[in-house]
Amino acid sequence: MRTPKAAEIIAGIIRRDIVTGVLREGDKLPAESVLMESFGVSKPTIREAVRILESEAMLEVRRGAHGALVRLPDEVAAGRVVGTLLQLRGTTLADVWQARLIFEPPLAALLAEHRSEDDLSQLRLALAEHHRNLADPAGFASAVVDFHQLVIALAKNETLTVMALLLNEVVRRHVSAVAADFESADHDHLRHHELTVHEELVDLIQHKQAARAQAFWHEHLKNSKAAPGQGPSRSVLDVYSGVNRWEA
């Protein structure tokens, strides 16, 4: 095993203090001289540790400012990294959809089993957003992604919620691209169908039909995978950059 560098060890200690709340959002990291004395290392080592945490979006170093500020990482920043990794691996959109097929339907069942009245209120508000955007393909696409994310979040499994949020940007870009195709082809009926499907899921959740909700949501996702614009050969890279700027 590789022995961690001093900067990595120091970054790990500071990272732990951020995660445990010893250092809070907006706090200023102690001055370099204080950190050097505290850890018994040189200035380059402290600066390398700060760069490590800055690359993880846990510290923000502002030009002209003295010291670094603590910034709590969020799913948006982490999602960008995940999106880049998926692009580098040549991951297809079919692969992303297969992952969703694995974890979304069981979460729909979990939500149906344990749903509260507040959960139902949030789901109905999401459906109202669908209705408001029926004539707006881009707005409706955004409402669809938000609905899926809401179902996942309300199931209250934090691990899978974070995993879904990490894929959120990829999914949102993809659904928006498909929505643009629908707009040019006048696919109003598909938006109405999507709304009907979501209403049926909410009805199953309301009546605590867990097994039926899981099977229903699995079938819907499987059918969505085969919808226009979701061909198995399309990659994550396709929805991030449609044009190669270096081509002549």
N, C-alpha and C positions, 0 to 999 in steps of 0.2 A: 504493500500500500504506500502511496505517495504521502510523505510527511507534509502537513499543511504549512504554508508560509506564515510568517508572523502576521502579515497584513490580513490573511484569511482568518486567523484565530481572533484578531482584534475585531474584524468585521463581524464575526460570529457572536462575540460578546455584546457588541453594540446592537446587533440585530435582535438578540434575546431581550435586551433592555427595552427595545421598541415594542416587541411582541407582548411582553409582560406588563407594559404600561409604565415602566420606570421612566422612560422617555416618551413624551406624548406628542401628538400632532402639533406642529408649530414650535416646539421647543428648539432652542439653538444648541447644537453640539458644543461641548467645551472647547476652548481655544486649543490650537495645535500644541502650544507649549504645555498646557495642562495635560493633554492626552499623552504627550511624549513622556512626561514625568510619571504619569499614572501607570503607563504600560512599560516604561523603561526601554523605549525604542526610538529610532531616529525619525526626523520629519518626513523623509520619503516613504517610510513604512506607514505612517499615519495617513499620508495623502493617498497611498495605494488602497488602504482600508476604506477610506472615504469614497474613492472611485468605485470600489466594488459595490458599496451600498447605494451609491448614486445610480449605477447601472441597473440595480434592482428596484429603482424608484422608491427607496426607503429614505433617501436623503436628497435634499435639493441644495445645490451650490449656486448661488447667484453671483454674477460677475460684479466685482466692486464691493461685495458684502464681506463682512468678517465672520467666518464660521459657516457651518452648514445647518440647514433647518431639517427637522424630522418631518418626513412625509409618509403617511401610511399608504402602502401599495393597495391598489384596487383591482377589480376584475377587468376593467377596461385596459389598463396598462398590461396586465398579465395576458389578456386575450390577444393583444397585438403580438406578443412574443409567440404565443401558441399558433396564431395565424401564420407567422413567418416560418415557424418550424414545419407546419403542415405544407407550406409552399415548397420549402427546401426538400422535403421528402417526396414531392410529387403526388401528394395525397389527392385522391379523386373525391368529388362531391358525393358519389355513391358510398364511399367509405365513411364520410361524415354522417350520412343518412343512416347507415347501418348502425353506427354508434348510438344515434338517437333512438332507433328501433329497440335497442337493448335496454336503455335506461328510462325512456319517457313513459311507455305504457305501464310498467310496474308502479311508477310514481303517481300516475293517474289513478290507479287502484288504491294506492295508499291514501291519497287525498279523499277519495270516495269513502273509504273506511272510517276516516277520522275527521271529516270536514266539520267546520263550525258554521254558524250563521254568518259570522264575519267573512269567512272564506267565500260563502255563496254571494255575499254582497259585492265582494271584489270581483268575482267572476262575472256577475251581472253588469257591473260597471265596464268591464272589458268588452262584453258583448255590445253594450251601448256604443262604445267607441267603434266597433265594427260597423254598426248601422250608420254612424255619422260619416264614415269614410267609404261607403259603398260605391260612390261615384268617383272616388279618387284612388286609382290603383296604387300609387306610392304610399298614401296614407293608410290604405287598407293592408298593404303588405307589412307595414310597421306594426299595425294593430295585431296582425296574425302572429308575428314573432313575439310581441309582448304577451299575447295570450298563452303561447307555449311556455314562455319563461315563468309566467304567473302560476300555471298548473304545477310546474316543477317546484317553485318556491313555496307554494302553499302546502306541498307534501311534507315540507319541513325535514328533509334529509340534507343537512348542511354540506356534506361531502359531494353529493350528486348535484346540488344546486350550484356549487362553485364550479364543478366540471362543466355544467351546462352553460354557465356564464362565460367560461373561457372559450366556448365555441360560438358564443352569441354573435360576435362580429362577423364571423364567417357565414353563419346562417342568415344574418340580417342582410349582408351584401348579396348573398345568393338569392334570397326571396325578393329583394328589391330589383335585381336584374331580371328575374322571371316576371315581376310585375310590369316592368317596362315592355317586355315582349307582349304581355297581355293587353297593355294599353294600346299598342299599335294594332293589335289584332281584334280589339273590341271583345274581350272575354268577360263581359259582365256576368254571364251565367256562372262562371267559375267562382267569382267572388260570392255570389249568392249561395252557391253550393258550400263553400268553405264556412260561411256564416251558419248555415243549417247544421253542418257537422259539429261546429263548436257549441251550438245551442243544445244539440243532442247529448254531447259529452257533459255539459253542465247539468242537464236533466238527470243523467245517470249518477252524477256525483251527488246531486241533491237527494236522490232516493237511496243513496249508499249502496249502489249496485257495483261493488268493487270489481268482481270478476268480469262483468259485462263491460265496465269502463275500460279495463285493461285490454280486452279483446277488441273493443271498438276502436280504441286509440291506436293499437298496433295496426289494424287494418287500414285506418286512415293514413298513417305515416307510410305504410307500404305502398299505398296507392299514390300518395304525394310524390314519392321517389320516382315514379314513372310518369309524372306530369311533364308538360312541355318545358324545355329549357333545363331539364335535370338529367340529361343523358349520362350514362355511367362513365364515359370517357372524359367528361369535363372535370377539370382540376380546381382546387382551391385557388391556384394562381389565376385562373381564368376570371374569377369574380373580383380579384384585386386589381388586375391590370389587363384591360382588353387589348391594348396596343403595345407593341414592342417599340419603344422610342428610339432604339438604336438601329432599327431596320432602315435601309436606304429608301 
